[in-house]
Amino acid sequence: MSGTRRRSARTNGHNPAEEAPEDDAAAPSPQDQMETTTPTNGEPPETKLADDRCPACTPETIAQLDDEINEQWAMCGACKIWYHWRCAGDGVDLDTIDKWFCKSCLANDTTGKRTITFRAPTRKSDRKRTMKNYANIEAGVNSDPKRFLKMMEGKEIKEDSFRRMEGSQVGMEWVEEDENAMKEPIVIESPEGLGMNMPDENFTVDDVGLLVGEKNPIEVIDVASQSNAAGWTVGQWVEYYNLEPHQRDKIFNVISLEISGTLLADRILPPRIVRELDWVENFWPSTRKGKGHAYPKVQLYCLMGVQGAWTDWHIDFAGSSVYYHIMHGSKVFYFIKPTPANLAAYERWSGTEIQYNTWLGDLVDEVVKVTLTAGNTMIIPTGWIHAVYTPEDTLVFGGNFLHSYNIQTQLKVRDIEIRTQVPKKFRFPMFTKLCWYVGDKYMKDLKNGVIPSPRVLESLSSLVEFLLSETRTLERGSIQAKKEAKEQIPHDRVKDGPALARELSWRLRHASGNVSDDEHMASANGVGQKRKRLQSRSNSPPKFRNFRPRGWDKVVEQKEEFDPKILHLKQAEEIETWTAWDDHQESANEPAVEVSSRKNVVTKVRRKAEGVLERERIERIVEVWTWKS
């Protein structure tokens, strides 16, 4: 589905009728050419995330940003930075611009060659046009949609050995009991028992058009160039899809039409296991989902591919897992396991010129092939690199989800996206805010004595490290970095982000049995500091800024000192014999010993929740034995 390479990523927009492009559109001219796009932003104007801002944003323009209208963006031909056209366009119609430069680059131009130019008037036409990919042309890439298949001719590709499961077997019991669960793709050949709702077998692409709205815009991919083909509506796509293969002049592909909020969404319910694992489903507040709210809408996608379509190598955004159900037709998946070496090879390949003429399989250990047919469902776990071929016209429903069983790889893929400069609008929407919600929920569970499974407990350590890195940015970053990090915190649930991150770290270490007294700290530039010696204070409680473990509502201490008593016991030479706290047998022939003792009793009580009390009693007895000479 969505990719993490620079020209391949699902959009994180939230327009119900708009799909997410798998490939970022290439520049429309070879040198210093303006790029335009129309992303959809998911935050209300008063809480716009840093992901949706541009360098020219002001409080006034931010307030004008409308989630229901596709914002137009333009990229400066010199510095390659994206701007809202509303903020930087000075009221000029973007469609009339040919080459554009931002004000800073124009002011700093010492050559005099940077000039904003306008397009010549064109004849009006209803004909659909495909944007040329000049980057591909310069790189010598041909426009043959079959070039991907030709590239892998003669390559070693293994048939898969992935597990085939019954729908009834795919549940939380499987995830908790099978150590390999959600680590490799699985195929469910029949939907029975999956707890999933899909349209009936007579459902067609025509029905998609009627339920989504034929006049709504739709993102279409030109397979040959793996770039956007502009100007399509859902109705036009339906007409194209219904053509016979020999009538199609080019091969196009709809990667993922996001359908939440449409009539079609009412007919789709993801598999039960997806709903049980999904972070958005379980941790994003229900009062902040649905119509009128901004939240990550990635659970419901419609994919429509025609014969010969190809989706190049990619990883779904933020390493999210995928459910994928074939309604009609078939798909051929090519998988690469997300080992450290393979992910490093993918990062070198992604977003560079070699991706246009290099088979990624040559850079990794192995490629595995899986064929899916109508009625099959597949679960693709975190981070798996994949490409997809469509041998016949195919209709698919699927969606993305993050979960708590492999947070480390999810964050690793997100880091790859950042390093390969995947545009923010093509990454997982509101990712950091979602992580704060997840951390807040696990914190409350731990406070109430609910301990996650060992596998989740281990995975959560990566989430803690991520939230602590956000905390360091809040406390030590630049003014702009602090501002952006603060905007990512959902203040409706998280009142003090740094305190939450540190307390969650402390509670997870104790839940894991690791009671190290020091917190994993790093310097402001991210370089770790040497840990100081702690022998002199090994028994002192952990100390964290902004966090103090919850105290007791009532503490009562009672002290009692007993009168000395005289016993006749032999003086033991071995100290180990005195570790057993029991009554000693006296003998009149043994020397006298005076025993003095005192007792301290501490009783603590606190209220944990409505109708729930916790109390603790600590009793300490100290005895001093003195033998008379």
N, C-alpha and C positions, 0 to 999 in steps of 0.2 A: 504494500500500500504506500504509505508515505516514506520518503527517503531522507537520509541525512547528508547526501552529497549536495554540493552547492547548487546544483541545478535539478535536484530531485527531493522534494519534501512536501508533505501534505500541508495545506494551509490550515492555520488555526483560527480562521474566521468563524463567525457564528451566524451567518445568514443561512436560514433553513433551506433556501433554494440554491445555495451556491456550493459547489464542490471544491475540494482542495487540490491544487495542481501538484502532480508528482515531480515536475521539473520547473524550476524557475525560468521564466522566459529570458532568452538571450538578448543581448543588446541589438537594437535594430540597425546599427551602423558600425563599421569596424573601429573607428577611432573617436574617442571623446564624445560618444553618442549618448543622448538622453535615453533612459529607460523609464517606462511608465508601467504602473500596475494599479490594481484596485483592491487592496486588501480590506477585509472587514474586521473591525475591532470589537472586542468582546466586553470592554469595561464601560460602565456608565461614565458620562463626562466628568462627574465630580470625583471619580476614583480611577482615572485612567492610569494604567500601568506604564512603567518606563518602556516596555516593549512597544507601545503604541505611539510613542512620542518621537519627534524629530528635533534636530538642533534648533530649528526656527520656532518651535512651539512657545507660546506665551499663555498665561492664564486665560486670556480672552479666547484664543483659538482653541485651547483644550476644551473649554466649556462649549464650544460650537461643534465639536466632533460628535457626529450622530451615528449610533450603532446600527440604525436601520438603513443608513445610506453608505454605499461603498465609497470609502475615502480614496481619492486619487493620490498616487505617490509619483515622485520623479527623482531620478538619480542624477547628481551632478556629473557631467562628463569628465571633470578633472579629478576631484577628490573621491568620487565613487560613493558618496554618502547619500542616503535616501532622505527626502523631505516630503512632508505633506504639501501638495500643491496649494491647498487652502492657506498654508502658512507662508509659503515662499513664492507663490506665483503672481503676486501683485494684481490679482483679478483677471489675468489673461486666460483665455480659453486654452486648456492644455492640448487639445486636439490640433491647434494651429502651430504648436512648437515643433521645430525640427531638432535643433541642438540647444541644450540648456546648461548653464553653469550657475552655481550658487553665488551669492553676493561676495562671500569671502574670497572665492577663487577668482572672481572678476577683479576684485580690489587688489589682489596680490599678483596679478598677471603682469609680468615685465616684458613679455614678448609682443603683446598686442594682438595675439592670434585668437584669443578666446572671445567669441562674439555669439550672442544668442541669435539663432536664425529661425526663420519661420518656414512652414511648409507651403508649397504652391497649392492653389485651390484644385480640388479634385472633383471629378464627376461623381454624382451620387449613384450608388449601386447597391442592390440588395444581395449581391453575390458574396458568399462567405469567402474570406481571404485568410490565408495562413501567414503568420509573421515569419519572415526568413530568419534563420539562425546564422548570422554573419560570423559568429565565433566558430561555428562548425565549418563554414566555408573557408575561413582563413586557416583552420587547422587541417584542411584537406579532407574533411569528412564528407562522404557522398550522401545523397539523399535517398538511398535505397533502404526501404523499411526492412528488407530481408538481410541487411548487412550483419545484424546481430546473430542470426542463425548461421550465416556463413562464417562468422568469426569463431564459432565454437565447433565447426566441422572438424572431425578427427580428434577432438579433445576427449580425455578420459572422464567420463561421467558415470558415477555409480548409481545403481538402483537403490532405493531407500530400504532401510530395515526398521523404519519407525513403527511404533506400536499401533495396531488397529484395536479400537475399543468399542464396546457397546455404550450407548448413551447413558444407561443407568449406572455404568461404572465410573463415569466422569463426575465426581463430586468431591466435597471437602474431605471425605474419608480417604480418598485416593491421594489428594494433595498432602495430607498430614502423615499418611502411613507409608507412601512410596517415596523414597529418597530421590528418585529420578523424575518425579512428577514435576511438570512445568519446566523441565530442562531440555526436552527435545520435542519437536512437533509430534502431534498425535492425529490420527485420522479416524473419524467416526463415520462409517459408511452409510448409516441410516439414522435419521434424526430422532427416532423413537427413544424416549427416555432422557433426552437432553434437557427437557424443560424449556424448550425453545418454540416460539411462534414464528411462522413464515407464511407468506401468501400461498394459496393453493397452486397446484401444478399448471393450471391454465393461465396463470398470471404472466403478462408479457411486458415488453418495453413500452408498448402503447399505454398500458395501465399506469406505468411509472409517469409518463407524460401527463396523464389526466389528473393523477393524485398530487403531483408536485407542482404542476402549473406549466403549461406549454410556453408561456411568454417569459418565464423566468430565465435569467442568464445561466449558462452552464460552462464550466471550464473543460475544454477539450484539448487533448494532447496530440500533436503531430508525431506519429511513431518514428518516422524517419529521422527527425532532428531531436526528438525527445523534448520539444519545446511547446509552448502554448500556441494554440490556434485561436485567434481572437474573434469575437463577434457572434458566437453561437448562442442560440436559445435552446431550451429543452425541446420545443416543437421541431426545430430544425434538426436536432440530433436524432429524434425519433424517425424523421423522414430518411435521414442518412442510414441509420441502423437497419431500416426495413428494405434497403436496396439489396439486390443480389450482389454477391462478392465481385463479379466481373463488371458491375456497373459503378463501382466505387473508384474514383480517380486517384484517391490517396487513402492510406490507412490511418484512421484516427482512433482514439481511445478515451474513454471516460474513466478516470482512475478512481475517484471516490466522491460521489455526490452526497453531501451531508443533508440528511432528510428530517432531522428533528424539527418538530413544530409543523410538519406537513401532515396531510391526511394519510400519506403512506406510512408515516411513523407509527400510527395506531395499529398497523398490521404486523409490526416487527417487534419481537421480544428476544433479546440475546439469550444464549444458553444459561441455564441456572448457575453453572460454575463461574461464568463470567460475572454475573450479577453478585455472586458471593465474594469474589476476589476484588472487584473493581473499586479503586480508590474513590473515584467520583461518586459512584453509587453509594458507598458506605461511609465516606468521611466528609464529603462536601455537604454543608447543611441543607436539609431538604427545603427549608424556608427560603433558600437562595438559589433554587433551581426552578426551571420551568419558564413560561412566557414572562417576558419583562425582566428577567435576571440574566446576568452575565456569568457563565460557568463553562467549563471545558465540554464542548459538544463534539465528542469524538466516538460516541458509542454506536451511531447508526449511519452507515454509509451504503450507497448503492453504486455498484461498479458495472459498467456496460462496455464490453470489449467485442470488437468484430474480428473475424478470421484474419490471422496474421499479425495481430497486435502484440507488441512486446513492451514490457516494463523493465527498464534496466536495473542493475544491482542497486539495492538500497537497504537501509534499516529503518523501520518505522520510528517516528519521532520519539525522542527520549527513551528509545529501546522498548517502547510499549509492546505488550503482547497483542495478538490479533485473533479474533474468531472469523471464519471465512466459510460461507455456505453457498454451494453452487445450486442455483435454481434451475437453469437450463444451460446446456453446452458443457464445456470442459476447460480445464486449465492445467498447464504443466509448470510446476515450480522447480526452481533450481536453488538449492540451499547450500550455505557455507556456515559451519559451526562458529559461534563467536568466541573462539579461543583468543588469548592475548595476541598471539602472532597473526592470526587472521584479521583481527580488528585493526592491528597496526598496518597490515597490507591494505586493507580497505581504506584506511585514512590516507595512506599515500596515494591511492588510486583516485579517491573521491575528489571531485571538483578540480582536477588537473587535466592537462591535455591528453595524458595517456589513457584516460577513460574512454576516449573516442576511438581508439584503435588497439586497445589491449583487452584481452579476455581475462577478467579478474581471476578466473579459476587457475590461471597460470601462476598466480602469485600466492596461492594458498595451498593447504595440504590436500583437500579433496572437495569435489562438488557432488551433491547428491540430488537425484531427480525424483520427484513425486508427481503422479498424475491424478487429478481429481475429476470426477464426472458428476452428472446431475444427482442431487440428493446427498452428496458427500459434504461433510463438515470437517474443517481442520482447525486446530488450535496451534498457533505459532507462538512459542514462548519468547521471552525477553532476548533482544539483541541479535536474533538470527538474521544473517545477511541473505537476501534472496532476490531473484529475478523471476519474471513470470511471462510465459508464452501462452497465447490464446489460439488454439488450433481451429476453433469454430466459434461462431457468434455465441456469446455467453452473457448471462445475467447473474450477478452475484450480490449477496447482502453480507455485510460484515461490520466490524468495528474494532476500536482500539481500547486498551485498558492497562493501567498501571496497577501493580499489586505489591504485597509485602514480602514476597518469597525470593526476590532477586533484586533488591534495591541497588546493590553495588553495580550491577551491569547497567541498570537503567541510568544511573548517574554517570557511568563511564561513557555511554553512548551520547549523553547530553554534552559531556566535555568534548567529544569528537565533533559534535555539531558546532560548538563554539570555536574550536580550533580551525575547522574547515570553513568557517564564516557562513554557515547556513543562515539566511535572513531570519530575523526573529519571528516574522509573521508566518514562517513555515515550520516553526518548532511547536512542541506541545503547548497548547494555550494555558496560561496561568499556572505553569508548572511549580514555581516557587511557592505561590500562595497555597496550592494544593498540598505541598509538603508540610507547610505549617499546620494546616488542618489535620493532617495525618499525625504529626507529632503531638498536637494537642489532645487528640483522642486517645492515643496510646499512653500519654501521661495520666489522663484521668483513669484509665483502666488500671495502671500500675498503682495509683493511689488507693484504688478500691480493692487491691489485692488480686486483680485479674492478671495472671502472668501468661504472656503469649507462649506458643510452642517454641521449642529450642531453635527450630529453623528460622522462624520469624524473629526471635530474639537476636540471633546472629545477624540477620539481614538488617535489623533496625539500627545496628551500630553504624552502618553507612549513612543512614538518614540523619543520625545524630551528628556525624562529622560534617555533613552538608549544612545543617542548621547552625552548627558552631562556626562554620566558615562565614555564613551570613551574619552571625553575631559579630565576628571580628570586623567585617566590613562596616557594620553599624557603629562600632566603637572606634575603629582606627582608620577607616577609609577616607577618601577625599570627600569634600562636601557633596559633590554630585553623586558619588557612590553611596554615601549614607542616605541621601534622599531617595535614591532608587530602591535601596534595600528596605527602607522603611515602608515604601509604598507596596512592597510585596507581602507585607504582614497583614493578615485578615484581622483587623482590630475588633471585629464583632465577636471573635472567640479568643484571640490571643492579645491580652492586654500588655504583656511585657515579653517580647520575643527573646531577648538574651536570657532572662530568668527561666523561661520555658526550656530553652535549649540546654542550659546547664543542669537544671533539675532533672530533665529527661535523661541526660547523660549519667547523672549520679544514680538515678533509680534503675536504669538498665544495667549498670555495672553491678549493683547490689543484687538485682534479679538474676544476673548471670553468675553470681558467686565471685565476681572480681571486685574486691573492695579496696582497690588501690586508692590512696589518699589524694593523688594529684590528678588534675584534669589535663587532658591532652591539649597542650597549648601550642601556639605558633606565633611567630612574630608578624608584624603588620604586613610584611611583604610575602607572607606565606611560607617562609623558611622556618623549619622547626627549631625550637630552642633546646638546649641541653637540660635534662632533668636534674634538679638539685637533689643533694643528699637529704633523705628524710628520716634517718635513723633517730635523730634527736627528738622528732615529734611524730613518731610512727603511731602513737596512740591517740593523737589529736584528731578531731572530726574534720571531714573535708570542708574546705572553705571556698565558696564561689561568690563572685560578685553578683548581686541582684538575686541571690537565692539563699534561703535558710530552710532546712527541713522543717516540716510542720510540727509544731509543738503540741503539748498536752493541755487539755482544758483545765484539768485539776490534778495537782501533785501533792500527795500527803506523805511526809517522812516521819517515822517513829523510831526513837532511839531507846534502848534499854540496856542497862549495865548490871550484871549479876555479881553477887557477893563471891569473893574467892572461896574455893573449897580445897581441902587437902585430900590427896589420893596417894596410894602406895603402889608405884609401878616401877618396873625396871626401865632404866633409860635406854632407849633404842639407839643402836649405833648407826643403823642404816636409815637415812632420811626418807627413802622410798616407802618404808612401812607406815609412815604417818599420812600418806595420801588417802588411805581408806578412812572415811569418816564414820567410825562405829564406836560402840562402847568397849572400853578396855577392861580386862579382867584384873582385879586388884589382888595383891598378895601382901600379908602383913610383914613378911620378911624383906620386902623390897623397900628401897628408900622412899621418903616422902616427897611429894611433888605438889606445889601449889598451882592451881588452875584458876586464872581470872578470864572472864569472857564478857563480851558485849555483842549486842545484836542491833542492826539497822534494818528497817523495813520501809521500802518506798512503794507506794501505790499510785499508779497513774491512770487517769480516765480521760477519754475524749470521744466526741461524737463524730463519726465518719460520714454519716448520711442520715437522711430522715429515717428514724426507726432503727438505726444501727449504732451501737456503742462498742468501743474497744477499751479494754483495761489490761493493765500489766502490773504484776506484783514482783518486786525484787527483794529478796531477803539475803542479808549479809551477816555472817557470824564470824567474829574474830576471837581466837583463843590464844592465851599466852601461858606456856607451861614452864615452871621454874622449879628445878630439883634442888632440894635442900642438901647442903654438904654435911 
